[in-house]
Amino acid sequence: MNIQVRRVEFNEVEGLRGLYREETNCRILYDSILPRGMADPYLILVDGRVGGYGGAWNTTDSKGRVMEFYTLPGVRAAALPMFRELLAVSGATGIEAQTDIPLLTLMLFDCARNVTSETLLFEDAVTTHLTCPDGVLRRNGPEDAPHISLQAREPVGDWRIEVGGTAVATGGALFHYNPPFGDVYMEVAEPHRRRGYGSYLVQEIKRICYETGKKPVSRCNISNVASRRTLQKAGFLPCARLMVGEIAARD
């Protein structure tokens, strides 16, 4: 079996990515990276015919880390040698994989060492009926954002919870993932935490996602216990992790 890998333009792997996105059937955390040119696409040929593709980050923080890999079903038995050739040609220094995308996860554990995880991924599992008697859900307009300051790590989203006319929590959903997924995020001002505002806001953003034809998902750092509790109280449950590993020396 002759395996060849070459760097190509994005349009040469775009069709294969369509098959990859359909097969994964889950939120792809960095779905927009290849189309935006932040990762390099590689076409994989098997005996002269198209067999799959891969992608490797080219940005400073994650440079050289393989982040996408797909093979056509007819050559999937050769996935490991195909992947090893991708590593060699791309000069990859690492691999990152979502554990709910099995093929790349298998390659990660076959080819990497020092595998760790910092990111926990969530899917919607329960419809909750939380209430917020003293808070009001309001939509943010362009004129509102400059006046909302929670000293937050997250951006000011499309929605906020107001208590007595003061914004105590903001949030929204990001839609640059593979359709139909929307990534729900929120932030609660420090003096107003542990009062249920965050979970209520997440619940309502979930509802709004569904009403606009989107499927809500979320994520957080695995060490952020408070954020995890908030998401789970609003009906999200962990479904996967983003794993990262260094390239192991070949035998």
NUGU-797432 format. One line per field, with one value per residue (C-alpha): residue number from 0; residue in three letters; z, y, x. Coordinates in pm, 1 decimal, padded with zeros to 6 digits. Layout:
N
n [NUM; ...]
res [ALA; ...]
zz [Z; ...]
yy [Y; ...]
xx [X; ...]
***
This chain:
251
n [0; 1; 2; 3; 4; 5; 6; 7; 8; 9; 10; 11; 12; 13; 14; 15; 16; 17; 18; 19; 20; 21; 22; 23; 24; 25; 26; 27; 28; 29; 30; 31; 32; 33; 34; 35; 36; 37; 38; 39; 40; 41; 42; 43; 44; 45; 46; 47; 48; 49; 50; 51; 52; 53; 54; 55; 56; 57; 58; 59; 60; 61; 62; 63; 64; 65; 66; 67; 68; 69; 70; 71; 72; 73; 74; 75; 76; 77; 78; 79; 80; 81; 82; 83; 84; 85; 86; 87; 88; 89; 90; 91; 92; 93; 94; 95; 96; 97; 98; 99; 100; 101; 102; 103; 104; 105; 106; 107; 108; 109; 110; 111; 112; 113; 114; 115; 116; 117; 118; 119; 120; 121; 122; 123; 124; 125; 126; 127; 128; 129; 130; 131; 132; 133; 134; 135; 136; 137; 138; 139; 140; 141; 142; 143; 144; 145; 146; 147; 148; 149; 150; 151; 152; 153; 154; 155; 156; 157; 158; 159; 160; 161; 162; 163; 164; 165; 166; 167; 168; 169; 170; 171; 172; 173; 174; 175; 176; 177; 178; 179; 180; 181; 182; 183; 184; 185; 186; 187; 188; 189; 190; 191; 192; 193; 194; 195; 196; 197; 198; 199; 200; 201; 202; 203; 204; 205; 206; 207; 208; 209; 210; 211; 212; 213; 214; 215; 216; 217; 218; 219; 220; 221; 222; 223; 224; 225; 226; 227; 228; 229; 230; 231; 232; 233; 234; 235; 236; 237; 238; 239; 240; 241; 242; 243; 244; 245; 246; 247; 248; 249; 250]
res [MET; ASN; ILE; GLN; VAL; ARG; ARG; VAL; GLU; PHE; ASN; GLU; VAL; GLU; GLY; LEU; ARG; GLY; LEU; TYR; ARG; GLU; GLU; THR; ASN; CYS; ARG; ILE; LEU; TYR; ASP; SER; ILE; LEU; PRO; ARG; GLY; MET; ALA; ASP; PRO; TYR; LEU; ILE; LEU; VAL; ASP; GLY; ARG; VAL; GLY; GLY; TYR; GLY; GLY; ALA; TRP; ASN; THR; THR; ASP; SER; LYS; GLY; ARG; VAL; MET; GLU; PHE; TYR; THR; LEU; PRO; GLY; VAL; ARG; ALA; ALA; ALA; LEU; PRO; MET; PHE; ARG; GLU; LEU; LEU; ALA; VAL; SER; GLY; ALA; THR; GLY; ILE; GLU; ALA; GLN; THR; ASP; ILE; PRO; LEU; LEU; THR; LEU; MET; LEU; PHE; ASP; CYS; ALA; ARG; ASN; VAL; THR; SER; GLU; THR; LEU; LEU; PHE; GLU; ASP; ALA; VAL; THR; THR; HIS; LEU; THR; CYS; PRO; ASP; GLY; VAL; LEU; ARG; ARG; ASN; GLY; PRO; GLU; ASP; ALA; PRO; HIS; ILE; SER; LEU; GLN; ALA; ARG; GLU; PRO; VAL; GLY; ASP; TRP; ARG; ILE; GLU; VAL; GLY; GLY; THR; ALA; VAL; ALA; THR; GLY; GLY; ALA; LEU; PHE; HIS; TYR; ASN; PRO; PRO; PHE; GLY; ASP; VAL; TYR; MET; GLU; VAL; ALA; GLU; PRO; HIS; ARG; ARG; ARG; GLY; TYR; GLY; SER; TYR; LEU; VAL; GLN; GLU; ILE; LYS; ARG; ILE; CYS; TYR; GLU; THR; GLY; LYS; LYS; PRO; VAL; SER; ARG; CYS; ASN; ILE; SER; ASN; VAL; ALA; SER; ARG; ARG; THR; LEU; GLN; LYS; ALA; GLY; PHE; LEU; PRO; CYS; ALA; ARG; LEU; MET; VAL; GLY; GLU; ILE; ALA; ALA; ARG; ASP]
zz [00000.0; -00107.8; 00114.5; 00013.0; 00200.6; 00055.9; 00172.7; -00028.4; -00039.8; 00170.9; -00126.2; -00203.4; 00127.6; 00171.3; 00035.5; 00262.3; 00557.5; 00476.6; 00522.5; 00840.1; 00990.8; 00907.0; 01056.0; 01381.3; 01462.6; 01749.9; 01813.9; 01666.6; 01900.9; 01642.6; 01337.0; 01194.0; 01211.7; 00875.2; 00670.8; 00836.4; 00744.5; 01102.9; 01026.1; 00724.1; 00524.7; 00401.9; 00142.8; 00196.5; -00106.4; -00087.4; -00396.8; -00590.4; -00490.0; -00234.7; 00102.0; 00353.4; 00489.6; 00798.3; 00948.6; 01168.5; 01351.6; 01217.5; 01485.3; 01746.3; 02052.4; 01895.1; 01600.5; 01460.6; 01650.6; 01439.2; 01508.6; 01234.1; 01069.0; 00849.1; 00625.7; 00376.2; 00502.5; 00235.8; 00360.8; 00731.5; 00812.1; 00714.9; 00933.2; 01155.1; 00876.0; 00704.7; 01024.4; 01082.8; 00732.9; 00806.4; 01118.7; 00924.1; 00632.4; 00844.4; 01098.5; 01372.6; 01729.9; 01899.1; 01862.5; 02006.0; 01995.1; 02131.8; 02296.6; 02122.9; 01784.2; 01802.1; 01507.7; 01606.4; 01972.2; 01877.7; 01684.2; 01985.1; 02216.5; 01954.6; 01860.5; 02150.5; 02501.9; 02805.1; 02719.3; 02929.3; 02926.9; 03034.8; 02864.4; 02951.0; 02687.4; 02767.2; 02584.2; 02675.3; 02863.5; 03086.5; 03043.7; 03367.6; 03515.5; 03724.3; 03836.9; 03918.0; 04117.9; 04168.5; 03824.3; 03477.3; 03150.1; 02899.0; 02554.2; 02515.0; 02236.9; 02094.9; 02327.2; 02636.5; 02608.4; 02699.6; 03021.0; 03137.3; 03339.0; 03535.2; 03526.8; 03333.3; 03143.3; 02893.1; 02633.9; 02699.0; 02523.5; 02377.4; 02708.9; 03067.1; 03401.5; 03575.1; 03946.0; 04052.2; 03722.9; 03758.4; 03529.2; 03748.9; 03474.6; 03098.8; 02843.1; 02496.7; 02243.4; 01975.6; 01638.3; 01449.9; 01507.5; 01272.5; 01240.7; 01426.2; 01741.3; 01952.2; 02236.8; 02546.7; 02776.1; 03067.7; 03345.8; 03681.7; 03862.8; 04170.2; 04433.6; 04286.0; 04252.6; 04418.3; 04396.4; 04092.7; 03836.0; 03620.3; 03593.5; 03524.6; 03247.6; 03094.2; 03104.2; 02920.9; 02659.6; 02596.6; 02535.7; 02299.0; 02106.0; 02044.0; 01945.6; 01677.2; 01541.9; 01719.8; 01950.3; 02271.9; 02395.5; 02630.9; 02775.2; 03068.4; 03214.2; 03408.9; 03717.4; 03712.5; 03957.2; 03995.4; 03621.0; 03591.8; 03870.5; 03707.8; 03370.2; 03521.2; 03730.2; 03402.3; 03242.8; 03072.1; 03132.0; 03045.1; 02716.6; 02622.8; 02686.9; 02463.3; 02501.1; 02403.9; 02366.9; 02244.5; 01952.0; 02078.8; 01926.9; 01662.9; 01732.2]
yy [00000.0; 00335.7; 00628.0; 00986.3; 01305.5; 01654.1; 02004.2; 02143.7; 02434.6; 02414.3; 02368.8; 02034.1; 01883.4; 02071.4; 01784.3; 01532.7; 01761.3; 01742.1; 01364.8; 01407.3; 01653.4; 01426.9; 01121.4; 01290.0; 01387.1; 01605.0; 01957.3; 01997.1; 02231.7; 02389.4; 02345.9; 02690.7; 02664.8; 02501.9; 02721.5; 03032.8; 02936.9; 02888.1; 02527.2; 02366.6; 02105.8; 01784.6; 01546.2; 01176.6; 00947.1; 00567.2; 00391.0; 00710.3; 00762.6; 00998.9; 00825.8; 01105.8; 01430.1; 01588.1; 01930.9; 02079.0; 02411.8; 02682.9; 02945.7; 03034.3; 02879.8; 02542.6; 02532.2; 02185.7; 02010.8; 01779.3; 01865.1; 01688.6; 01348.8; 01157.7; 00852.5; 00721.3; 00400.6; 00183.1; 00254.6; 00296.3; -00029.8; 00158.0; 00459.2; 00421.4; 00416.3; 00698.3; 00899.6; 00829.0; 00956.2; 01267.9; 01326.1; 01283.0; 01509.9; 01782.1; 01779.1; 01764.0; 01815.3; 01717.3; 01586.6; 01707.1; 01505.5; 01511.6; 01183.6; 01183.0; 01165.9; 00809.5; 00792.2; 01078.5; 00974.6; 00630.9; 00795.5; 01014.8; 00717.6; 00521.5; 00800.3; 01044.6; 01056.4; 01278.8; 01290.6; 01543.2; 01728.4; 02075.3; 02105.5; 01929.7; 01926.2; 01919.9; 01820.6; 01901.3; 01614.8; 01749.1; 02013.8; 02210.5; 02438.9; 02677.8; 03008.2; 03345.0; 03545.5; 03855.4; 03858.7; 03962.9; 03819.5; 04096.1; 04103.8; 04319.7; 04574.8; 04749.9; 05041.5; 04816.8; 04646.6; 04951.3; 04992.7; 04631.0; 04563.7; 04239.8; 04220.4; 03903.2; 03662.4; 03591.4; 03844.1; 04033.5; 03817.3; 03881.1; 03827.5; 03945.1; 03893.0; 04215.6; 04250.8; 04587.7; 04737.4; 04609.2; 04345.5; 04057.1; 03800.8; 03801.8; 03526.1; 03402.0; 03134.6; 03115.7; 02973.6; 02932.9; 02557.0; 02292.1; 02328.2; 02302.1; 02352.5; 02666.3; 02698.6; 02844.7; 03068.1; 03296.3; 03497.9; 03610.5; 03916.0; 03817.2; 03972.5; 03785.7; 03434.3; 03123.3; 03260.3; 03063.3; 03342.8; 03159.8; 02833.0; 03017.8; 03218.7; 02901.4; 02736.1; 03029.6; 03050.1; 02678.0; 02741.0; 03028.8; 02811.8; 02548.8; 02811.5; 02942.2; 02595.7; 02547.1; 02268.3; 02398.4; 02262.5; 02401.6; 02355.5; 02457.5; 02402.4; 02075.9; 02264.0; 02509.4; 02328.7; 02620.4; 02646.8; 02272.9; 02276.8; 02567.9; 02393.7; 02066.9; 02242.4; 02384.2; 02040.1; 01997.4; 01678.7; 01601.3; 01411.5; 01430.0; 01585.1; 01758.7; 01561.1; 01682.4; 01483.7; 01518.4; 01314.6; 00998.1; 00865.3; 00600.4; 00244.3]
xx [00000.0; 00141.0; 00039.2; 00112.1; 00032.1; 00054.5; -00027.1; -00318.6; -00560.6; -00873.4; -01108.0; -00938.4; -01051.6; -01378.6; -01588.6; -01416.4; -01482.4; -01850.8; -01836.3; -01631.4; -01879.5; -02172.6; -02004.2; -01899.8; -02260.6; -02142.1; -02019.2; -01668.8; -01490.2; -01258.4; -01477.5; -01401.3; -01022.1; -00945.5; -01181.7; -01037.3; -00680.5; -00564.6; -00473.2; -00306.1; -00504.7; -00340.0; -00479.3; -00405.5; -00376.2; -00379.7; -00244.6; -00295.6; -00659.2; -00809.5; -00825.7; -00876.9; -00742.8; -00593.5; -00545.9; -00272.8; -00277.4; -00045.1; -00111.1; 00149.1; -00018.4; -00102.0; 00140.0; 00202.8; -00074.6; -00292.8; -00657.7; -00855.9; -00822.9; -01064.3; -01042.9; -01292.4; -01458.0; -01295.9; -00942.8; -01009.4; -00830.2; -00513.8; -00592.6; -00285.3; -00023.4; -00212.4; -00200.7; 00167.7; 00244.2; 00038.1; 00247.2; 00569.9; 00480.1; 00322.6; 00604.6; 00342.1; 00453.0; 00127.8; -00226.5; -00555.6; -00875.5; -01227.8; -01311.3; -01651.5; -01473.0; -01337.2; -01095.0; -00868.1; -00891.7; -00756.4; -00472.3; -00395.1; -00347.8; -00153.7; 00085.4; 00114.5; 00252.0; 00189.8; -00179.8; -00370.5; -00700.4; -00808.0; -01147.9; -01472.5; -01749.0; -02119.6; -02436.2; -02795.1; -02955.6; -03234.1; -03504.4; -03504.3; -03768.2; -03561.4; -03710.3; -03559.7; -03815.7; -03603.0; -03438.4; -03552.7; -03418.2; -03343.9; -03188.5; -02876.4; -02864.8; -02555.9; -02624.0; -02620.3; -02281.6; -02065.5; -02262.4; -02234.6; -01921.7; -01902.7; -01521.7; -01593.2; -01373.1; -01649.3; -01772.2; -02094.1; -02351.2; -02693.4; -02871.2; -02852.0; -03021.9; -03118.8; -03194.4; -03324.6; -03212.5; -02854.8; -02701.9; -02586.2; -02517.5; -02463.0; -02439.0; -02516.0; -02430.2; -02162.9; -02262.6; -01932.3; -01942.5; -02073.4; -02452.2; -02678.4; -02469.6; -02443.4; -02193.2; -02359.2; -02155.4; -02231.3; -02069.3; -02207.3; -02074.6; -01873.3; -02106.7; -02405.9; -02267.0; -02410.7; -02766.1; -02883.1; -02858.2; -02604.1; -02795.3; -03120.3; -02952.5; -02803.5; -03145.7; -03302.4; -03025.6; -03073.3; -03442.8; -03367.1; -03120.5; -03386.1; -03643.0; -03403.1; -03321.7; -02989.6; -02874.2; -02715.1; -02382.6; -02121.5; -01773.3; -01556.8; -01213.4; -01204.2; -01080.5; -01372.1; -01598.4; -01839.4; -01898.3; -01950.9; -02209.5; -02390.2; -02407.0; -02526.4; -02791.5; -02924.8; -02948.2; -02611.4; -02411.9; -02047.7; -02018.6; -01649.3; -01311.0; -01062.3; -00740.1; -00392.5; -00071.7; 00284.1; 00412.9; 00577.2; 00896.5; 00828.8; 00934.9]
***
